[in-house]
Amino acid sequence: MTHVVFRDDDVDEVSDQFLAYRDLMKKYEMPVTYAVIPGRTSPSSAQKLKSLKTAKDVFVQHGWMHTNHGTDTQKAEFGMREPEIEQQEILAGYAKMKDLFADDFLPVFVPPYHAYTQHTWHAAQEAGCKGFSAKKGQPVWAGMRSLPAHILFDIYRDGKHSFLSAQTALRQFLFLRKRPFVIFLTHHKNIDSYERTELEKVLRFLSQLKMRGKVTFCSFGDLLQ
């Protein structure tokens, strides 16, 4: 049976878009792994986020401020600066996530823009992370569980953004179904009416598979057990 997982990035406050996304996922009983930007998340926002989570939702660590230190064509928060500075930010982010979310914090690191080096990996491991989530096909090392995103709803080409259609997302999923788990990646801040319609088509199809016993819905917490 395939474990279906949704990761939602760039979480820092409870906005209307966040609430709409959360309500849609709750409608289909889909747990969400939320990648939180620790340096941009206030204690009050963290409290609101925790009050809205379902039993299986978890919060993981994103980049400290989600700042681009690369170029417009090769964005990166990690992998482009002095290793010592990046390590300090990862340590600070880990400490703040523990402080803000306590037991709801799952020690998994998600590098912004999926940009990182071997040093980033080991810095996250030394901070206390048990998992690392970038995207499929990228390098991994020993010491942490790799949880790569397989299906990315956000597409960037030539500086332009588009949203993966439900048809394409499901075609990719069916191709990957023999894997033990498949991770979908969303950014709730990019989801408006069209994107919501396409996402709901995917969730409806996955729910039908779940009712037939073909898939199960999980979070990163389940995968790390």
N, C-alpha and C positions, 0 to 999 in steps of 0.2 A: 504494500500500500504506500502510495506517495504522500509525503507530508507537504502540505501547502503552507507557505509562510509569506506574510506581507511585512516589508520594512518601509517605514515612512520617514524621510529625512527632513532635516532643517527645522526641527521643533524648538520653539523658544517661548511661545505664548499661546494663550487660548483665544484665537481669532475666530471670526465667522467661518472662514474657510476650514479651520481645524475642526470646529463643531460639526460642520456639514460632512466632512470626511469621516469623523468619528461616528456620527449617526448612521452613515451609510454602511460602514464596516460592522457596526453593532446590529444593524438590520439583518445581515447575513451571518451573524455570529462568527465573524472572522477576527481572531486575535491580531493585534498589531504590535510590532516591535518598533518603538519610536526612537529615532536617533536624535538626541537632544544636544543643542549647542550650549555647553555649560556657561561660557562667558557672557552669553546674552540672555540667560534665563534667571529671572529674579525668584526669590523665595516665594512670593505670592503667586507667581505663575506656576511654579512647581507644585504648590498646594492645589491649585485649580486643576492642573493636569492629573495629579494623583486622584483627585475626587471624581474625575470623569473616566478613569480607566476601568476596563472590565477585569474579571478575575485573572485572565491569562495575558493581558497586555503587559509589556515590560518596557523599561526605558534603558537605552544604551548610550554610550558616549560618542558624540560626534566631535568635530574639530572645536578648539577652544572658542574662536570667534567666527569661524567659517569665512576667513579673510583670504582673498586670492593673493598669494605672494609669487605667482608665476606670471604668465603672459595671458593676453586675451585668447590666444589659440591653444595654450597649454596651461590651464588653470591648476593651481596647487596651493594648498595650505601647508602641506608637509612634503619633504623631499627636495625643497629648493633653498633652505636656509641652514644656518649653523645647527648641527645636531644637538648641541647643548640647549639652544633656545627651544627647539621643537620638543625635546625631552621635558623641559620645564613646563611647557604648555600642556603636555599630555598628563604629567603628574598633577598639575593644578586642576585640570579638567576632571581627572579621576576623583580627586579629593572633594571637589564641589559636587559631583554627581552623587557621591556617597552621602554628603551632607544634605543635599536637597531631596533625594529620593529614598535614602535608607534601604530597606529591604526590597523596594521596587526597582532598584538599580541592578541591572544585570551587567557584569563586567565584560563587555564586548566593545571593541573600538571600531568605529566607522570613519575612515579617512575621507574628508571632503574631496569632491571631484574624483574620487578613487585614485588619488595620487599619493604615492608613498615609496619609501625605500626600505631596505633591510633594517636600517637603523630605526625607522618608524615602528616597524613590527616589534623589534626587541624593546624599544622604549615603552610600548603599550604593554608588552609582557611583563617588564620590570615594574610597571606601575601597579600591576595586579590583574590585568585583563586575562580572561580565559578563552576569549574568542576574538576573531578579527573578520570584519565583513567589508570586502571591497566588491568587485564584480568578477564574473567568471573569466578564466583565462589569464589572470594575473598571478605573479609569483607568490609563493608561500614558503614559510620556513617552519621549523619544528617549534614546539612549545605551546601553541595555541590551536584551537579548533578553527579551521577556515570555513566561513559561512558566506560564500559568494552570492551576490545577486545575479540571477540568471536572466530575468526578463525585466527590462527597464522601460517604463512607460514614457519617460521623457527622452526625446530625441533631439540632439543638437547637431545641425549641419550648417557650415558656413555662417556661423553666428546666429542662426535662426532656430527657434524652438518649435517643436511639434509634439503631438501626443500620439502614442502608439494606438492604433485602432484595436478594437476588441477582436476582430477577425485575426489580425496578425499576432496579437498576444496569445490567443488560444491556439493558433497554429504552432507557435513556439513551445507552448506548454505541452501539447500533445507529442511533440518531438522529444521533449525532455522527461516524459512521464515515467520512464523506467528508472530514473534516478531516485534515491531514497528520499530526497527533499528537493523542492523547487521554490526559490525565493523570488517574489515579485517586488520591485522597487517603485515606490511612488514618492511624489513631493506634493503634499496637500496644498501648498501655496500656489501650485500651478494648475489646480483643478477648478474649473468653472463648469458651466452647464454642459458643453459638449463633452468635456473630459469625464464628467460625472456619469453621463449616459453610457459612454464606452466602458468605463470601469464597472458600472453596474451590470452590463452584459456579461462581463467576465465573472463577476461574483455570482451571478445567477447560474451560469453554466457550472462553475465549481461547486456550488451548493447542490446541484442536481447530481454531480458525481459523488459528493459526500453522502447524500441520501441513499445512493446505490452501493455504498461501502467501498468505493474505488479510491477515495482520498480521505485524508483527515486534516483538519485545520490546526495549525500549531503556531507557537511563537519561538523566538530564539531560546527561551527558557527550556522548552521541551527538547530542542536539539542538543543543548548542553548537558542534559541529564545522562 
